[in-house]
Amino acid sequence: MSNAIEIKCPTGLTRWKRFCWHANELHKVFSNEPSFYSGKRIKEWIAFATGEYILIHGFVVLLKADKLDYTAICFMAGTAFAIAGYQLNKIQQEKKADEIKPN
């Protein structure tokens, strides 16, 4: 297992303080401090959300306006999904490497 510090959300907070705690943890993702959230997972989620947006926006809006064809939309969405898949594969490889390493 890894030597990472486990961070948990404190209990008994008001909604505002809980929101501020989550915002602070999201801010820590992009710094060197340990965070509740995983930066790699956030990047993966953004890539998948981008791919979904391209598909939905492309099929609903751009095809109706005849600005793009199916090939262009599928290429753009496929690129976004490929990036997300690469991130996911990288995360899984790191997990396997951490499991194999002896303490």
NORFENBEL-V720780 format. One record per run of one state. SS is the DSSP state (a for helix, b for strand, c for the rest). FROM is the first residue (numbers start at 1). LEN is the number of residues. If there is no record, write none. Layout:
SS	FROM	LEN
SS	FROM	LEN
This chain:
c	1	14
a	15	15
c	30	9
a	39	24
c	63	7
a	70	31
c	101	3
